[in-house]
């Protein structure tokens, strides 16, 4: 089993220890305290960080050297059996999200949109924005990135290569395309960041949903009717693995005439929606994060709360609606601006 790509010398020479010093969930007395804990992780010793980590991926973005600190952290958690969630929950999820082996060949044509394991969202792929698009979905092509929240790198190593093989063999091979539009940040992060760090080969070209939408809006520019609304964006944890696409989202918002209101908890300072600690049965922390996000959004005067993660929307959607904000996915917001 290949180790996670990580350079301990590069880490040892870091002057800022941003991966830990910028963490919003684990506190350190000073930079020396953070450096000591980071060295413990690097060298395979126990560290309180392994016990306190929320598994929000943020340290991947904070690292100035792109040295995979979060993937290494999860590796150490699994080595030591430090499971963030109770074992019965983990075992239930392992069974529920396992590949079924029932996948069937399907004729698709570009653009091919990967809906991962969320068939309930295939209806989002519609209208002129996704003209002539094909969708693929199912646990046999599940990206499996969720196991980073459960200290199970081994499951990623086991299941992701098979999911990639299935995507190629059952869909893309006969479709005359090597591009796969990833509807979720999770899938894009898996096939770019995770695959690279774990030495997993990806024979197709992943396209982030934001890049796809941004290009389509240029084609459909004459159909856009600016919404002239303020929106609060709930940036998902998995976007930490592709932070460059957050700038693309800003371009999308500008094109459809919405203002992404400044929030305390957005961009690099984004907070988890609360769903992850809820799954880990850390309910007090989950409640705190939900309330912080809601209070922050409501202070901005936004009309919409915009999501790109189905898990975030499931966690906060009802909450924001009850507080007077309309919950909506990025793609649905764009379709509103297209009059659809």
N, C-alpha and C positions, 0 to 999 in steps of 0.2 A: 504494500500500500504506500503510494507516494506521500511524503510529508507535505504539509502546506508550504508554499513558497514563502520564505521568510529569511531575512538576512540579520542575524543577531548583532553583527558588527555595526551595521547601519543604524540599528536601534540604539546601541550603546553610545553612539556618537551624537545622538539627538540632544539638542540644547534645550528644547522646550517641553518635551514629554506631553505634547498636545493631546495625544490619544487618551490620556487620563486626566490631565489638568482641565480639559474642556468638558469632561463628563458632567452631565447634569444630575446624575443619580448616585455617584460615589464621591464622597468628600475626602480630601487629603489636607494634612496640616500645612504642607508646603511642597515645593517641587522635589525636595530630597525624599520626602515620604513617598511621593508618586514614583520617583525613580527606583526606590527600593522595591516597591510592589511590582513594578514593570520588570525588573531584573529577576524577581522570584518567578514570575510567569514565564519569562524567556528561558530560564534554566530548569523549568519543570518542578519547581518547588510550590508549595501551597501559598496562596495569596488571598487576602480577604476580598480582593476584586473578583475572584472566581466565584465567591459566594454571594456577593452583593450586585453583580452585573445584571442589568435589566435585559440584556441581549438586544439592544436597539440598533446596532450596527454603526452608531455615530462615530466611533473611534476609527472606522475605516475611512471616513471622510476627513476626520481631523488630522490623520497622520500626514505630515507634509511630504513624506518619502514613499507613500503608497506601498507600505511594507506589510500589509495584511495583519495588523494587530488584533482585529476582532476574530478572524479565522483561527489564529493561533490560540486566542483565549478559549474559544469553543473546543479546540483540540485538547487543551489542558483540562477543561471541565470534564470531557468524556473520559480522558485517561484516568482521572481521579474519581470517577463516578459521581460527580457533583451535578446532579440533575436539577435544573431550575424549576421543573414542574414535578408534582408527585408522580411516582412510577405508574400507578393505575391509569392516569390521564395520558401519559406517554404511550403506554402499551395500547390503549384504546385508539389513539391517533395513528399509531403505526399500522394497526389493522385497517382502520377506516380509509387511510390514504394510500394503501398498498396498491400496486398495479394489479389489475384483474386478469390480464391475459386474454381479454375478449375483444381486443382491438381488431377492426376490420379495415381493409384497404378502401380508401375513398378517393374518388377523382376530384381534385381541387384545382383551382387556377388562381393565379396572382391577382390581387394581393391575398396571401394566405394569412389569416389572423388567428393566432394561438390564444385560445381562451383558457388554457391550462385545465384546471379541474372544476371550472365554474360554469356548468351548462346553463344555469339560470340567467347568465349574463349574455348569452349569445344573441338575444334580441337587441342588444345595444349596437350590434353591427348591422346597420341599416342605412337607407337613404343615400343621398349623393355623396356624403362623406366617405362611405364604404362601398361605392358603386362597384358591382361585379366581384365583391370580396367573397372568399370562402372562409369558413371557420372550422377549426379543429378543436376538440375538447375531450377530456376524459382522464382518469387517474393513470392510464398507461402512458400519458405524456405529461404527467404532473411534474413541475419543475423541482419540487422537493426542497426548496430553499427554507421552508418553515422549520426544518430540523436544526437550523442555527439557533432557534429559540429554545431548543430542547437538549442541547449538548449532544447532538448526534451527527457529527461529521461523517461517521461511518455509513449512515443511511444515505447520505448525499453521494458518497463515493460508490455505493452499491447501486442506487436506483437512477441517478442522473444519466450515466452512460446509456442505460437501456432506454430511457425516455427519449434521448437524442436519436438512438438507432431507430426507434419506432417512428419518430417524426420523419426521418429520412425515408425509411423503407415503405411506410404505409401512406405517406402523403407527398412529400416534396420530390422524391425521386422521379416520379412520372408527371410532375406538374410543370416541367420546363422553367423552374425558378429555384434559386437557392436562397431566397429571402423569406424571412419569417417575421411578420409583424407581431410584436409582443404586446398584448392588451394590458398586461400588468407589469409594474416595475419589477416584481419578483422574478418573472421569467427572464426579462432582459438582464437583470443582475446575475441570474444563474448562468446564462449562456455567455456572459462577458466576464464579469469580475470573478465569480465563484469558479467557473471552469478554468480560467487562467491560473488562479491560485492553487487549484487542486490538480493541475496537469491533465484536465479532461479535454479531449479534442471535440471541437464543434464544427461540423462540415458545412453548415449553412450560415448565412449572414443574419444575425438578429437585428431587427429594426425596432427602435423604441416607438411606442404609440405616439409620443409627442412629435417625434421627427416625421412620422407618417402624416399626422394631422396637419402639421405646419406646412408640409409640401402640398397637401390637398387644398388647403385654404388659398394658396397662391393660384391654383387652378380654378377654384370656385369663388374668386374674389368678387366677381360681379353679383353674386347671390347673397353676400354678407349684409345683414342689417344689424348695425352695431347695437348691442344690448343696453349700453349706457347704465351699467349697474356696478355697484361695489361688491366685491366678493372676498371672502376669507378662505384661504386655501389651507387644507390640512395635509401637510407634506408627509408622506409615509416613510417609515423606517427604511424600507427597501430602496428608496430613492437615494439613500446615502451611498449606494453602490454605483450610481450613475449620476453624480451631482451636476454634471454638465448639462443634463437634460432639463434641469430646473430653469436654466436661462431660455431654453427653447419654449418652455411653458409660458414664460413672460412674453415671448413673441406672439404666441397663440392668443393670449389674453388681449394684447394690444390690437391684434387684427380683428377680434370680434367685439371690441369696444367695451371691455370690462376693466375695472381697476382692482388690482390685487392689493388690498389695503395693507399697510404696514402693521405687522403683529409682533408682539414680544416673542411669541413662540412660533416662529416661521424660519425658513431658510436654514442656515447652519444651527440656529437655536431652536429648531422644531422639537416639540415634545412628542413622545409616543402617545397614541390616541387613548391608551389605557387598556387596550385589548390584550396585549401580551401579558402584563402582570395579572390580568383577570384569569387568563388561561393557566397561569402559574399559581393560581390561588393566593395571590398577594393582593387581596381585595382592598385593603386600606390604601395602598399605593395607587391602585387602579382608580379608585374614587377621587383621589387627589389630582391625578393627571386629567381625568375627565373634567373636573371642575376648573382646573387651570386653563385648559383649552377653551371651554365654554365661556368663561369670564373674559378671556382675552379676545375671543371673536366678537362677543356682544359689545365690547367697548369700542369697536371700530365703525359701527353703523353699516355693516355689510348686510346685503339682502340675501345672499346665497352663501352656503358653506359648500365648497367644492372639494371633491375627493377624487383620487385616482386608485385607491386601494379598496377592494370590496370588504376587507376585514375592518378597516378604519370606518367605512360607511356603516357597516353592521354595528360597530361599537358606539358611534357617535350620532348616527343618522336620526334616530328617534329623539335623542337628547336635544340636538340643535333645532329640530322641527318644533318641539315643545316650547323652545325659547324664542321662536319666531323667525328662524333662518330656514331657507329652503335647502335641504340636502340634495346634491346633484353630482353626478360623475362628470369629469372633464369632457368626455365625448358627447354626453347629452347636452351639456352647456353649449358646446360648439354647434350642435344640431339646432338648438334654439335660435342661434344667430343666423343659421341658414334657412330659417323659417320652416323647420321640419319637426 
